[in-house]
Amino acid sequence: MKLTRVLSVAILILLIASSASAFDGLRKGFVLGGGLGMAPVVRTSIFDADDSRGGVGLHIVIGYAWDEYNMIVYESNVAGAEAGRVTYAQGFGGPAWYHYFGPQGKSFFTVVGLGFYSYQIEDEDLNDSGGGYLIGGGYEFARHFQVAMYLSGGKTELLGLIDMGHNNLSILISAVAF
């Protein structure tokens, strides 16, 4: 199951990110991280029908911080849910800008991104990706650890014929090595 593989990779990245001894500890330079949490809203709409469920959320980031307050990352921010016996995942992938407002371990931050949105039902690849966005904010409560709320959305196309709209709201706890 694809969702299980994605969760396994996210847990591995969290474990790697939590041991930051290979990095200098400054929020500058190469960054790598990921997070897990809940997605109280995983919404998909086709024609006039909306389906909104709760599920699990996760994200993975890799990129570069050019100073103590700003970093540009490639972010994959997805949510998975179940509809009956079918599991599906949808989410944002693309560049995102994180801006921190204070010192490490005690800072609010914002995030914005523009990229692609994807949707996948179990192991089937029936959808074409479309444009997507990511906005959010949170608080870095300890060095390398933060909590944030993300809103993402976008469009995909089912079988090249049917437009689908998507939105996710997720609350994630993350580890970021820098």
Secondary structure, 3 states (H helix, E strand, C coil): CHHHHHHHHHHHHHHHHHCHHHCCCCCCEEEEEEEEEEEEEEEEEECCEEEEEEEEEEEEEEEEECCCCEEEEEEEEEEEEEECCEEEEEEEEEEEEEEECCCCCCEEEEEEEEEEEEEEECCECCEECEEEEEEEEEEEEECCEEEEEEEEEEEEEECCCEEEEEEEEEEEEEEEEC
